[in-house]
Amino acid sequence: MKKASSLHRGHRYPAAVISSAVRWYLRFNLSLRDIEELLFERGVVVTYGTIRCWCDKFGAHFAHRVKAERRKPGNA
């Protein structure tokens, strides 16, 4: 059986950093520069352009995953 490759493979930053940045951008309506500053405060130096690329690349996958995990109407 073939092992599924990670979406984040080949990126400089860990998957947790990328996922956090994309989640903050989509969920909390923060600007890319705000996210750049939040990551800098946590010791991660990344440009807002890189964050924009992450959001473009991983945003749809993240939104699809959140929608799939959402509770269906009528289920208790």
C-alpha positions in Angstrom: 0.0 0.0 0.0 1.3 3.4 -0.9 1.9 5.9 1.9 0.1 9.2 1.4 2.5 12.1 1.1 2.0 15.2 3.2 0.7 18.4 1.6 3.5 20.3 3.5 6.4 18.1 2.2 9.2 20.2 0.8 8.4 23.4 2.6 10.9 25.1 4.8 8.6 25.5 7.8 6.8 22.7 9.8 3.3 21.8 9.0 2.1 23.2 12.4 3.4 26.7 11.5 1.8 26.7 8.0 -1.5 25.4 9.3 -1.6 27.9 12.1 -1.0 30.8 9.7 -3.7 29.6 7.3 -6.1 29.0 10.1 -5.6 32.5 11.6 -6.0 34.1 8.2 -9.2 32.3 7.3 -10.9 32.2 10.7 -10.0 35.5 12.4 -10.0 37.8 9.4 -6.4 39.0 10.1 -4.3 40.7 7.5 -1.2 38.9 6.2 1.0 41.4 8.0 -0.8 40.8 11.3 -0.1 37.1 10.9 3.5 37.9 10.0 3.8 39.8 13.2 2.1 37.1 15.3 4.5 34.5 13.9 7.5 36.8 14.6 6.4 37.1 18.2 6.6 33.3 18.4 10.1 33.2 16.9 9.2 32.4 13.3 10.6 34.8 10.7 8.4 34.6 7.6 7.3 37.3 5.0 3.7 38.1 4.4 4.2 37.1 0.8 5.0 33.6 1.9 1.9 33.5 4.1 -0.1 34.6 1.1 1.3 31.7 -1.0 0.4 29.3 1.8 -3.1 30.6 2.0 -3.5 30.3 -1.8 -2.1 26.8 -1.8 -3.6 25.3 1.4 -6.7 27.5 2.0 -9.1 25.4 -0.1 -7.9 22.1 1.5 -8.3 23.6 5.0 -11.8 24.9 4.2 -12.8 21.5 2.8 -11.6 19.7 5.8 -13.4 22.1 8.2 -16.6 21.7 6.2 -16.4 17.9 6.2 -15.9 17.8 10.0 -18.8 20.1 10.7 -21.8 18.5 12.3 -24.6 17.6 9.8 -28.0 19.2 10.4 -30.3 16.9 12.4 -27.6 14.9 14.0 -27.4 15.0 17.8 
